[in-house]
Amino acid sequence: MGPNGFAFKTWALTENVAHNSPTEQFSGKTIGIDAEEYLHSLLITGNREPLLPALGGKPFCLFRRVDEDIEGYKAAGITPFFIFNGLDLACRDRNSILSESRRASNVLNEAWQIYDIGRGEEAVLQFGRACTYRIYHIVRSLQIHLHSKGVQVMTAPYSAAAQLAYFDREGVVDAIQGSASCLLFGADRVILNIDWDKESVAWLSLPSCLTKLECNREQFTNACLLSGASILPILPELEAENAPTRILAARNLVKVQFDLDLSLRGKEGNYHDLYYKARFALKHPVVLTTAYEIELLNGKEAPSDAHAFIGQRLPNELYFYLSRGVTGPRVLNWRTRMEVLETPPLDGGDSTPYKDLVQTKLRPLRAQAVALLAQSLSRYYQKQEVKLLCWWHELSTTPLGTSDIAEPTKSTDSWHVTSAQLAQLKSGGSTSTTLAYAMNSLATDAEAKITVTPRNNGTTQLHDVGELRTNIVWRFLHDRGYINSDHTLSAWGKALRAAFNRALSTDGGAPVGTELEEAIFMAFELLRLGLLDRRVMFPVPPYSGGPIRGTDHDKAQILLVSRVACLGFLQHKSIGYTGPLSRNLLAYHQCTAAVRGALRDLLEMHACHLLLSGAVDRNLDNHDYTEVAASLPLVDEPDIGLALIVKCHLDELCQPSEKRVTISGWFPHAVDIKGDLKKCWKLWDAINAGIRAADSGIVNIETKKTFQTADTWLKEKLEEADVPDEKLGTPTAPLVQLWPLIMEVTGEWRRKADRNLVLLEQFCQNAKRLQELNEDLFRRATQGRNDSVLVHSTPIEDREEDVPVAFAPKVQQYFYPIRGKKGRAKSI
């Protein structure tokens, strides 16, 4: 369910169509939950985070809110069962996807334009309109998180709503929590919302909807479809309608149209065809039965070309692995649709580096993933080429190159290492760090030889999670060129291992940690793709927010180190982000996100191939399959929070020491800025060590010199700064000590900006709150020094402290009652 589906829920709640029951009535029951409808509700309503598309990654407070709901279900005696969407139905076609992405991209472009002129509060609202755009990685993280909490999860073959309606009829669940789609797929009632504080459940019945809308079931189905509240894109002529009343407009349309078929035939594009595909998909949904079989419901009445409204069929076994989360639906969609469709990234997608990345550099990696999948499918899939289509050139397609890969598993089929053989590998270290273990366990030729285990008729099947995880990762690294055919480390493998060991040595031998090892690995992948350097990739304008202090040499080093910081996570409170933004760093982050997603896809395809080949014991527990998926690397995607802190900190270090200020006021909800900076320096040191150790045949002298120069510069800046720990804390200097700084900053503002009488009056009225004003003035003064906009994404009633919703650079003169010339500061 997207925003249109949520509009239907809003209509039902505001029009008093919903009923309310106490939660105690559901005690001891199982509620099936449409997981992605649930996620959309979290992103759109309540204590949401509108700056999510400006930061990337996942919402800071998402898992806190999910955990609160899990506790709510537990306290009420309810068992939740989350169902995720699987493959796309045929009614979700290329044009509808591109249309949705264009709308979201336009919203985000406008948000950045508003932000760049200093209207921070308006920018926050605008960003919030695109919170549900490009959230595939968040869906995956949510699934893994729920599994880690012991909650039952499952991915439907296609529509989660269809699967829930089937489970409701079969008694697998006692009630369903979802959207209007559940009613269209045959459910009689659906839970819309649960209020744990009021111990109340709001639910909706089909008869109450029919009564309120004064229509029959056929008309209700059509109204929901045309309004975009279910599986069909919204009818274009209804887009202008106010979202909550769109269902009424659609109802009016279907009631006055005596011949809806004739009316839809006259619409532009292929909406008529999509409508009938949706109607057939509702009548003949595909579900995973209680006997673990894939079934087309009402199959005897279904037309012979069911693939036209469902999509091309895959083997039942593959649907099962999809249901357990071993793989996500993305690559399966590519294979069945014969098309990879690229949509604009969060930054707007006008940069040449990103376009070149998705159109050219990632194509071999994606082709390998699709070819791996096809290897275990019918010859039809093996011979059919997959096309690549990008949003900026919709009329042109490029072959992905899958048909050119004759033997995609030839180099990786020699990995079938059992627990007995794993026990002989002494150099691997801790298995908790999957990538580092995979590299270190092959450190010697003797140990590498142990792992050469091609499967034959007498080979023991793999039978536990540890065996599966390790073999999948080895195959993946072999495929990526870090391991040679004799299982010794390649030149790239040795360099990567050197980086891992450097990170290990700086922590006194403690395990590297998942975050650090994944960041190091991603750095090497970006380096191989020619993306980890200090060149200016994203022009200003429109990509504001690059380094602004020091010489051009300083800015180049800041840019490189900040890009490395894009690979790490910011420790942030479970609350909406407050602080400066950077479109420049977000554009680079989107490049890293595309690479990370492609690598995770390849990992999942190696997992599927290993399972489909019969190399794994088929008697594994269902829980184990999900555990394998959760234990593989590259599950979570970082945001740009750490990169913003690093950039701002290094910017300040390029100032004379007497002008440097703390950056903590710009990031009030960061948990440990000092610790995050140390983490970034450790990451940088490990990556630089790996690059220094790399053979000159894979990393040229110029690249090594670039990183060595940046490393020398960084060490000099950190040694020169020698910032005491308290400088990273909350500013506590008296106002009289701040006054010279304020005078200096506002002196420049006086020459360039308009006097703002409103803020002057606010300054005077708040004189009694001296300490609070002290901190506020310090933050505002240093804000101006960094030429940034401080944006606040948390609703006023939920804020932990009294900070401005948005402090924009255009609002400048409030210390001096003097009018200056017109002008505005740049944004970070």
C-alpha positions in Angstrom: 0.0 0.0 0.0 1.3 3.4 -0.9 0.0 6.9 -0.1 -3.1 6.2 -2.1 -3.9 3.1 0.0 -3.3 5.0 3.1 -5.8 7.6 1.9 -8.5 4.9 1.9 -7.6 4.1 5.5 -7.9 7.8 6.4 -11.3 8.0 4.7 -12.5 4.9 6.7 -11.4 6.3 10.0 -12.5 9.9 9.5 -15.9 8.9 8.1 -16.7 6.7 11.0 -16.9 3.6 8.8 -14.5 1.7 11.1 -15.6 -0.2 14.3 -13.7 -0.3 17.5 -13.2 -3.3 19.8 -11.1 -3.8 22.9 -7.7 -5.5 22.4 -8.7 -8.1 25.0 -11.1 -9.6 22.4 -8.0 -10.7 20.4 -6.1 -12.2 23.2 -4.9 -15.7 22.3 -5.4 -15.0 18.6 -3.0 -14.7 15.7 -3.2 -11.6 13.5 -1.8 -11.7 10.0 -0.2 -8.4 9.1 0.5 -6.9 5.7 4.1 -6.0 6.4 4.6 -3.4 3.8 1.3 -1.7 4.5 2.4 -1.6 8.1 5.8 -0.1 7.1 4.1 2.6 5.0 1.9 3.5 7.9 5.0 4.0 10.1 6.7 6.1 7.4 3.6 8.3 6.7 1.9 8.8 10.0 2.6 9.6 13.6 6.1 10.2 14.8 7.5 10.0 11.3 10.8 11.1 9.8 10.3 13.3 6.8 14.0 13.7 6.2 14.4 10.0 5.4 14.8 10.7 1.6 17.3 13.4 2.3 19.5 11.1 4.4 19.1 7.7 2.8 19.4 4.5 4.9 16.6 3.7 7.3 14.6 5.8 9.8 16.4 6.3 13.1 13.3 5.5 15.1 11.8 2.7 13.0 13.0 -0.2 15.0 12.0 1.5 18.3 8.5 1.8 17.0 8.4 -1.7 15.7 9.7 -3.0 19.0 7.0 -1.1 20.9 4.3 -2.7 18.7 5.8 -6.1 19.2 5.6 -5.5 23.0 2.1 -4.3 22.5 1.1 -7.6 20.8 2.8 -9.6 23.4 1.2 -7.7 26.3 -2.2 -8.2 24.7 -1.6 -11.9 24.2 -1.7 -11.6 20.4 0.6 -13.5 18.1 1.6 -11.3 15.1 2.4 -12.9 11.7 4.0 -10.5 9.2 3.5 -11.2 5.4 5.6 -9.4 2.9 4.9 -8.8 -0.8 6.6 -11.0 -3.3 6.8 -10.6 -7.1 5.1 -7.7 -8.8 1.8 -8.5 -10.5 1.5 -7.7 -14.2 -0.8 -4.8 -13.6 2.2 -3.0 -12.1 3.9 -2.3 -15.4 6.8 -0.2 -16.5 4.8 2.9 -17.3 3.2 3.0 -13.8 6.5 2.5 -12.1 8.2 5.2 -14.1 5.2 7.6 -13.5 5.4 7.1 -9.7 9.2 7.6 -9.7 8.9 10.8 -11.8 6.4 12.2 -9.3 8.6 11.3 -6.3 11.8 12.7 -8.1 10.0 16.0 -8.8 9.0 16.3 -5.2 12.6 15.7 -4.0 14.0 18.1 -6.6 11.7 20.8 -5.3 12.5 20.0 -1.7 16.3 20.5 -2.4 15.6 23.8 -4.2 13.6 25.0 -1.3 16.3 23.9 1.1 19.0 25.6 -0.9 17.3 29.0 -0.6 17.1 28.7 3.1 13.5 27.7 3.8 14.3 24.8 6.0 10.9 24.2 7.5 9.2 24.1 4.1 11.9 21.8 2.8 11.2 19.3 5.7 7.5 19.2 4.7 8.4 18.7 1.0 10.8 15.9 1.8 8.1 14.2 3.8 6.0 13.8 0.7 8.4 11.2 -0.6 9.0 9.1 2.5 7.9 5.8 0.8 10.1 6.2 -2.3 12.9 3.6 -2.9 12.5 1.7 0.4 13.4 -1.8 -0.9 16.3 -1.9 1.5 14.1 -0.8 4.5 11.7 -3.7 3.7 14.6 -6.2 3.8 15.9 -4.7 7.1 12.4 -4.8 8.7 12.1 -8.5 7.7 15.4 -9.4 9.3 14.7 -7.3 12.4 11.3 -9.0 13.0 12.9 -12.4 12.6 15.6 -11.5 15.1 12.9 -10.6 17.6 11.3 -14.0 17.2 8.3 -12.8 15.2 7.1 -15.1 12.4 7.6 -13.6 8.9 6.9 -14.8 5.4 7.1 -13.5 1.9 4.0 -14.2 -0.3 4.5 -15.4 -3.9 3.0 -12.2 -5.1 0.5 -10.1 -3.2 0.6 -10.1 0.6 -3.0 -9.1 0.7 -4.0 -12.2 -1.3 -2.0 -14.5 0.9 -3.6 -13.0 4.0 -7.1 -13.4 2.6 -6.3 -17.1 1.9 -4.8 -17.6 5.4 -8.0 -16.0 6.9 -10.2 -18.4 5.0 -8.1 -21.4 6.0 -7.9 -20.5 9.6 -4.2 -20.0 9.7 -4.8 -16.5 11.1 -7.8 -15.3 13.2 -7.8 -11.7 11.8 -6.0 -9.6 9.3 -4.4 -6.2 9.6 -4.0 -4.5 6.3 -5.5 -2.3 3.6 -8.5 -2.3 1.2 -6.7 -4.9 -1.0 -7.5 -7.5 1.6 -11.2 -6.9 1.1 -10.8 -7.1 -2.6 -9.1 -10.4 -2.4 -12.0 -11.9 -0.5 -11.6 -11.0 3.2 -14.8 -9.8 5.0 -13.1 -7.6 7.5 -9.7 -6.0 8.1 -8.0 -4.3 11.0 -6.9 -0.8 10.2 -5.1 0.3 13.3 -4.4 -0.8 16.9 -4.0 1.8 19.6 -2.1 0.2 22.5 -2.6 3.2 24.8 -6.3 3.1 24.5 -6.3 -0.7 24.1 -8.5 -0.4 21.1 -8.6 -2.1 17.7 -10.1 -0.2 14.7 -11.4 -2.6 12.1 -13.5 -2.3 8.9 -16.0 -4.7 7.4 -17.0 -5.0 3.8 -20.7 -4.5 4.5 -20.1 -1.2 6.3 -18.1 0.0 3.3 -20.8 -0.9 0.9 -23.4 0.8 3.1 -21.4 4.0 3.5 -20.5 4.3 -0.2 -24.0 3.2 -1.3 -22.7 0.7 -3.8 -22.6 -3.0 -4.5 -19.5 -5.2 -4.2 -18.6 -4.9 -7.9 -18.8 -1.1 -7.7 -16.7 -1.1 -4.5 -14.0 -3.2 -6.2 -13.9 -0.9 -9.2 -13.8 2.2 -7.0 -10.9 0.9 -5.0 -9.0 -0.1 -8.1 -9.5 3.2 -10.0 -8.7 5.3 -6.9 -5.3 3.6 -6.5 -6.2 2.1 -3.1 -5.3 -1.4 -4.2 -3.1 -3.1 -6.8 -3.9 -0.8 -9.7 -2.3 2.6 -10.3 -4.7 5.5 -9.9 -6.8 6.5 -12.8 -5.1 9.6 -14.2 -8.2 11.8 -14.1 -8.6 11.2 -10.4 -5.0 12.3 -9.5 -6.1 15.8 -8.9 -8.6 14.8 -6.3 -7.9 15.3 -2.6 -6.5 11.9 -1.4 -9.0 11.1 1.4 -11.9 11.9 -0.9 -10.6 10.1 -4.0 -12.5 6.9 -3.1 -15.7 9.0 -3.3 -14.8 10.4 -6.6 -14.1 6.9 -7.9 -17.4 5.7 -6.5 -19.2 8.4 -8.3 -17.4 7.6 -11.5 -18.2 3.9 -11.5 -21.9 4.5 -10.6 -22.5 6.9 -13.5 -20.5 4.9 -16.0 -23.0 2.3 -17.4 -20.2 0.8 -19.5 -17.0 1.1 -17.6 -15.2 -1.1 -20.2 -16.0 1.3 -23.0 -15.1 4.3 -20.8 -11.6 2.9 -20.0 -10.9 2.0 -23.6 -10.9 5.7 -24.4 -8.2 6.5 -21.8 -4.7 7.3 -22.9 -2.0 4.6 -22.6 -2.8 1.0 -21.6 -4.9 1.7 -18.5 -7.7 -0.4 -19.9 -5.4 -3.5 -20.2 -4.0 -2.9 -16.7 -7.5 -2.7 -15.2 -8.5 -6.1 -16.6 -5.2 -7.6 -15.5 -5.9 -6.3 -12.0 -9.5 -7.8 -12.1 -8.2 -11.2 -13.1 -5.5 -11.0 -10.5 -8.1 -10.4 -7.8 -10.2 -13.4 -9.1 -7.3 -15.8 -9.5 -4.6 -14.9 -7.0 -1.5 -17.1 -6.6 -0.8 -18.2 -3.0 1.4 -20.5 -1.0 -0.9 -23.1 0.4 -0.7 -24.7 3.9 0.8 -27.7 2.1 3.7 -25.5 0.8 2.5 -25.6 -2.7 2.0 -22.7 -5.1 -1.6 -22.6 -6.2 -3.6 -20.4 -8.6 -6.9 -20.1 -6.8 -10.1 -20.8 -8.9 -7.7 -22.3 -11.4 -10.3 -24.3 -13.2 -12.0 -21.1 -14.2 -8.8 -19.2 -15.0 -7.9 -18.5 -18.7 -5.1 -20.3 -20.3 -2.9 -17.2 -20.4 -2.8 -16.6 -16.7 0.8 -15.4 -17.1 -0.6 -12.3 -18.8 -2.0 -11.0 -15.5 0.2 -12.9 -13.0 3.6 -13.0 -14.7 5.9 -15.8 -15.8 5.9 -18.8 -13.4 9.0 -19.9 -11.5 9.7 -23.3 -9.8 7.8 -24.0 -6.6 11.0 -24.5 -4.8 12.2 -21.0 -5.6 8.9 -19.5 -4.3 9.5 -21.4 -1.1 13.0 -19.8 -0.7 11.4 -16.5 -1.5 8.9 -17.1 1.3 11.6 -17.8 3.8 13.6 -14.6 2.9 16.6 -16.4 1.3 16.1 -14.0 -1.6 14.2 -10.8 -2.1 11.9 -10.4 -5.1 14.0 -7.9 -7.1 16.1 -10.3 -9.2 13.2 -12.7 -9.6 11.2 -9.8 -11.1 14.0 -9.0 -13.5 14.0 -12.6 -14.7 10.3 -13.0 -15.1 9.7 -9.6 -16.6 12.8 -9.8 -18.8 13.7 -6.3 -17.8 15.8 -4.3 -15.3 14.1 -0.9 -14.8 16.2 1.8 -13.3 14.4 4.7 -11.5 15.8 8.0 -10.3 17.8 8.0 -7.0 16.9 10.0 -4.0 19.1 13.0 -5.1 17.2 13.5 -8.3 19.4 11.4 -10.6 20.9 14.1 -12.9 24.5 13.2 -12.2 26.6 11.6 -14.9 28.5 9.3 -12.4 25.2 7.7 -11.2 23.9 7.2 -14.7 27.1 5.7 -15.9 27.2 3.4 -12.9 23.7 1.9 -13.4 23.9 1.8 -17.2 27.4 0.5 -17.7 29.5 -0.4 -14.6 26.9 -2.4 -12.7 25.6 -4.3 -15.8 28.1 -7.2 -15.6 27.4 -7.7 -11.9 23.6 -7.8 -12.4 24.0 -10.0 -15.5 25.9 -12.5 -13.4 23.2 -12.5 -10.7 20.4 -13.1 -13.3 22.5 -15.8 -15.0 23.1 -17.6 -11.7 19.4 -17.7 -11.1 18.6 -18.9 -14.6 21.2 -21.7 -14.3 18.7 -23.7 -12.2 15.6 -22.8 -14.3 14.3 -24.0 -17.6 16.1 -23.4 -20.9 13.5 -20.7 -21.7 14.9 -18.5 -18.9 18.5 -19.4 -19.7 18.2 -18.3 -23.4 16.0 -15.2 -22.9 17.9 -12.0 -22.7 17.1 -9.4 -20.0 16.9 -5.8 -21.1 18.1 -2.7 -19.2 15.9 0.4 -19.3 16.8 3.6 -17.6 14.4 6.4 -16.6 16.2 9.2 -18.6 15.8 7.3 -21.9 12.6 5.3 -21.7 12.6 4.4 -25.4 16.0 2.8 -25.5 16.9 -0.6 -24.0 20.3 -2.2 -23.6 20.9 -6.0 -23.3 22.0 -6.9 -19.8 24.3 -9.6 -21.2 22.9 -12.6 -19.4 22.8 -14.8 -22.5 26.6 -14.2 -23.0 27.4 -15.9 -19.7 27.6 -19.6 -20.7 28.7 -21.1 -17.3 28.0 -18.7 -14.5 28.8 -21.2 -11.8 31.9 -22.8 -13.3 34.3 -21.0 -11.0 32.3 -21.4 -7.8 31.1 -25.0 -7.8 34.3 -26.1 -6.1 33.0 -24.8 -2.7 31.2 -27.5 -0.7 33.0 -27.2 2.6 31.5 -29.1 5.5 31.7 -28.5 9.3 34.5 -31.1 9.5 36.6 -29.3 7.0 35.8 -25.9 8.6 37.2 -27.1 11.9 40.6 -27.6 10.2 40.9 -23.9 9.3 42.7 -22.3 12.1 43.5 -18.9 10.6 40.0 -17.6 10.1 39.4 -16.2 13.5 35.9 -15.3 14.7 33.1 -16.5 12.4 31.0 -13.6 13.6 32.7 -11.4 11.0 31.7 -13.3 7.9 33.8 -11.5 5.3 37.0 -11.2 7.4 36.7 -14.9 8.3 36.3 -15.9 4.7 39.5 -14.0 3.8 41.6 -15.0 6.8 40.7 -18.7 6.6 42.4 -18.9 3.2 45.6 -17.2 4.4 47.9 -20.2 3.8 48.1 -22.4 0.7 47.6 -25.5 2.9 44.3 -24.2 4.3 43.1 -23.0 0.9 43.7 -26.5 -0.4 41.4 -27.9 2.3 38.5 -25.9 0.9 38.7 -27.2 -2.7 35.7 -29.5 -2.4 33.9 -30.0 -5.7 30.6 -31.8 -5.1 30.2 -35.4 -6.3 27.7 -38.2 -5.7 29.4 -39.2 -2.4 29.6 -35.7 -1.0 27.8 -35.0 2.3 25.1 -32.4 2.0 25.4 -29.2 3.9 23.0 -29.2 6.9 23.5 -26.2 9.2 23.4 -22.4 9.0 27.1 -22.0 9.6 28.0 -24.2 6.6 25.6 -22.5 4.3 26.6 -19.0 5.3 30.4 -19.7 4.9 30.1 -21.5 1.5 27.8 -18.8 0.1 30.2 -16.0 1.1 33.2 -17.9 -0.3 31.4 -18.4 -3.6 30.4 -14.8 -3.7 34.0 -13.6 -3.0 35.3 -16.0 -5.6 32.8 -14.7 -8.1 33.9 -11.1 -7.3 37.6 -11.9 -8.0 39.0 -12.0 -4.4 39.8 -15.7 -4.6 41.7 -17.6 -7.3 40.5 -20.9 -8.9 42.8 -22.8 -6.5 41.2 -21.1 -3.5 44.2 -18.9 -2.7 43.7 -15.2 -2.3 44.0 -13.1 -5.4 45.8 -9.8 -5.5 42.5 -8.1 -4.6 41.9 -10.7 -1.9 45.3 -10.0 -0.3 44.7 -6.3 -0.3 41.3 -6.7 1.3 42.7 -9.1 3.9 45.4 -6.5 4.7 42.7 -3.9 5.4 40.8 -6.3 7.6 43.9 -7.1 9.6 44.8 -3.5 10.0 41.3 -2.8 11.5 41.9 -5.9 13.7 45.3 -4.7 15.0 44.0 -1.2 15.9 41.5 -2.7 18.3 43.9 -5.0 20.1 42.8 -8.1 18.3 39.1 -7.7 19.0 36.8 -8.8 16.1 36.5 -6.2 13.4 32.7 -6.0 13.6 30.1 -6.3 10.9 29.7 -2.6 10.3 33.5 -2.0 9.8 34.2 -5.1 7.7 31.2 -4.3 5.4 32.4 -0.7 5.0 35.9 -1.9 4.2 34.6 -4.3 1.6 32.3 -1.7 0.1 35.3 0.7 -0.2 37.2 -1.9 -2.2 34.2 -2.5 -4.5 33.8 1.3 -5.1 37.6 1.6 -5.8 37.4 -1.2 -8.4 34.5 0.7 -10.0 36.4 3.9 -10.1 34.1 5.6 -7.6 36.3 6.1 -4.6 38.4 9.2 -5.3 38.4 13.0 -4.7 37.3 14.2 -8.1 34.3 16.5 -8.3 31.5 14.2 -9.4 28.5 16.3 -8.6 28.5 19.9 -9.9 27.3 22.9 -7.8 24.6 23.8 -8.4 22.5 21.8 -8.0 24.5 19.5 -5.7 25.2 21.8 -2.8 26.8 20.7 0.4 30.3 20.0 -0.5 33.4 21.1 1.6 33.4 24.9 2.1 36.5 25.6 4.3 40.2 25.8 3.5 42.1 25.7 0.2 41.2 23.7 -2.8 43.7 21.1 -1.6 41.9 20.9 1.8 38.5 20.6 0.1 39.7 17.7 -2.0 40.9 15.8 1.1 37.7 16.5 3.0 35.7 15.2 0.0 37.6 11.9 -0.1 37.4 11.2 3.6 33.7 12.2 3.7 33.0 9.7 0.9 34.6 7.0 3.0 32.4 8.1 5.9 29.3 7.4 3.7 30.0 3.7 4.3 29.5 3.9 8.1 26.6 4.4 10.4 25.8 7.3 12.7 24.9 6.6 16.3 21.7 8.5 16.6 18.9 8.6 19.1 15.6 7.0 18.2 14.1 10.3 17.1 13.8 12.3 13.9 17.0 13.8 12.6 18.0 17.4 13.3 20.9 19.0 11.5 22.4 20.2 8.2 21.9 18.3 4.9 24.0 17.8 1.9 22.8 16.9 -1.6 26.3 16.4 -2.7 27.0 13.6 -0.1 23.5 12.1 -0.8 24.3 11.8 -4.5 27.5 9.9 -3.6 25.6 7.8 -1.1 23.1 6.8 -3.8 26.0 5.5 -5.9 27.2 3.4 -2.9 23.6 2.2 -2.3 23.3 1.0 -5.9 26.5 -1.0 -5.6 25.6 -2.4 -2.2 22.2 -3.5 -3.5 23.7 -5.2 -6.5 26.2 -7.0 -4.3 23.5 -8.2 -2.0 21.5 -9.4 -5.0 24.5 -11.5 -6.1 24.9 -12.9 -2.6 21.2 -14.0 -2.6 21.5 -15.6 -6.0 24.5 -17.6 -4.9 22.4 -18.8 -1.9 19.5 -19.7 -4.2 21.8 -21.6 -6.6 23.4 -23.6 -3.7 19.9 -24.6 -2.5 18.4 -25.3 -5.9 21.4 -27.5 -6.9 20.5 -30.0 -4.2 23.7 -29.4 -2.2 21.8 -28.7 1.0 19.8 -31.0 3.2 16.1 -30.5 2.4 15.1 -31.2 5.9 16.3 -27.9 7.3 13.9 -26.2 9.6 12.0 -23.2 8.0 13.6 -21.0 10.6 17.0 -21.9 9.4 16.4 -20.6 5.9 15.5 -17.2 7.3 18.5 -17.3 9.6 20.8 -17.9 6.6 19.4 -14.8 4.9 19.8 -12.7 8.1 23.4 -13.9 8.6 24.6 -12.9 5.1 26.4 -9.5 4.8 25.1 -6.2 3.4 21.6 -6.3 4.9 21.5 -2.8 6.2 22.2 0.4 4.2 23.9 3.3 6.0 22.6 6.9 5.9 24.8 10.0 5.3 24.7 11.0 9.0 28.3 10.0 9.7 29.5 11.6 6.5 27.8 14.9 7.5 29.5 14.9 10.9 32.9 14.1 9.4 32.6 16.8 6.7 31.5 19.5 9.2 34.3 18.5 11.6 37.0 18.6 9.0 35.6 21.9 7.6 36.1 23.4 11.1 39.6 22.0 11.3 40.5 24.0 8.3 39.7 27.2 10.2 42.3 29.0 12.4 42.3 27.4 15.9 40.8 30.5 17.5 37.8 30.4 15.1 37.0 26.7 15.4 33.7 25.8 17.1 32.0 22.6 18.3 29.7 20.8 15.8 27.6 19.1 18.5 25.0 21.9 18.4 24.3 21.1 14.8 23.6 17.4 15.6 21.7 17.5 18.9 20.5 13.9 18.7 23.8 12.3 17.8 24.7 9.8 20.6 28.5 9.9 20.5 30.1 12.3 18.0 33.6 11.6 19.4 33.1 7.8 19.1 31.7 8.2 15.6 34.7 10.3 14.5 37.1 7.7 15.9 35.3 5.0 14.1 35.6 6.9 10.8 39.4 7.4 11.4 39.8 3.7 12.0 37.8 2.9 8.9 40.0 5.3 6.9 43.2 3.9 8.3 42.2 0.3 7.4 41.2 1.2 3.9 44.4 3.1 3.3 46.4 0.2 4.7 44.8 -2.2 2.2 45.4 0.2 -0.7 49.1 0.5 0.3 49.4 -3.2 0.5 47.7 -3.7 -2.9 49.8 -4.8 -5.9 50.5 -2.0 -8.3 48.9 -4.1 -11.0 45.5 -3.6 -9.5 45.9 -0.2 -7.7 48.1 2.2 -9.6 50.7 4.5 -8.1 48.5 7.6 -8.7 45.7 6.2 -6.6 48.1 5.1 -3.8 49.5 8.6 -3.9 46.1 10.2 -3.6 45.2 8.2 -0.5 48.6 8.7 1.0 48.3 12.5 0.5 44.9 12.4 2.1 46.1 10.3 5.0 49.0 12.6 5.7 46.7 15.6 5.5 44.2 14.0 7.9 46.8 13.1 10.5 48.3 16.6 10.4 44.8 18.2 10.9 44.0 15.8 13.8 47.3 16.4 15.5 47.2 20.1 15.0 43.6 20.3 16.3 44.3 18.3 19.5 40.6 19.1 20.4 39.8 18.3 24.1 37.0 15.9 24.7 34.8 18.7 26.1 35.0 20.5 22.7 32.7 17.8 21.3 30.2 18.2 24.1 27.3 20.6 24.7 28.4 24.3 24.4 28.3 25.9 27.9 30.4 29.1 27.4 28.8 32.2 28.9 27.2 34.7 26.6 29.9 37.3 27.2 32.5 34.8 25.8 30.4 34.1 22.8 29.9 37.8 21.9 33.2 38.3 19.9 32.2 35.3 17.8 28.7 36.7 17.3 30.1 40.1 16.5 32.4 38.6 13.8 29.7 36.5 12.2 27.0 39.2 12.2 29.5 41.8 11.0 29.6 39.8 7.7 25.9 39.3 7.7 25.5 43.1 8.2 27.2 43.7 4.9 25.2 41.1 3.0 21.8 40.4 4.4 18.5 42.0 5.4 17.8 42.8 9.0 15.1 40.5 10.5 13.0 42.4 13.0 10.9 39.4 13.9 13.9 37.4 15.2 15.2 40.5 17.0 11.9 40.8 18.9 12.1 37.1 19.8 15.7 37.6 21.0 14.5 40.4 23.4 11.4 38.5 24.6 13.5 35.5 25.6 16.1 37.4 27.6 14.9 35.7 30.8 15.9 32.3 29.5 19.6 33.2 29.5 21.2 29.7 29.5 18.8 28.4 26.9 19.4 31.5 24.8 23.1 31.1 25.2 23.0 27.6 23.7 20.5 28.7 21.0 22.7 31.7 20.0 25.8 29.6 19.9 24.1 27.1 17.6 22.8 29.9 15.4 26.1 31.7 15.3 28.0 28.6 14.4 25.2 27.6 12.0 25.9 30.8 10.1 29.6 30.2 10.2 29.0 26.9 8.4 26.6 28.4 5.9 24.1 25.7 6.5 20.4 25.1 7.2 19.5 23.3 10.3 16.4 21.3 9.8 14.3 19.5 12.4 12.2 16.6 11.5 10.6 15.7 14.8 7.1 17.0 15.6 7.1 19.8 18.2 5.2 17.7 20.8 7.8 14.9 20.6 11.0 17.0 20.8 13.4 16.3 23.6 14.5 20.0 23.6 13.4 23.4 22.5 15.2 23.8 19.2 14.0 25.6 16.0 12.1 23.6 13.4 14.3 25.1 10.8 17.1 27.6 11.0 17.6 28.9 7.5 20.6 31.0 6.3 18.3 33.6 4.8 17.2 34.6 8.3 20.5 36.2 9.2 20.5 39.6 11.0 19.0 39.5 14.4 21.9 40.6 16.6 22.3 44.1 15.1 19.4 46.4 14.3 21.0 47.5 11.1 19.7 46.8 7.6 22.1 45.3 5.2 22.2 44.6 1.4 20.1 41.8 0.0 21.8 38.4 -0.3 21.7 34.9 1.1 24.2 32.3 2.4 24.9 29.1 0.7 23.5 25.9 2.1 25.7 23.1 3.3 
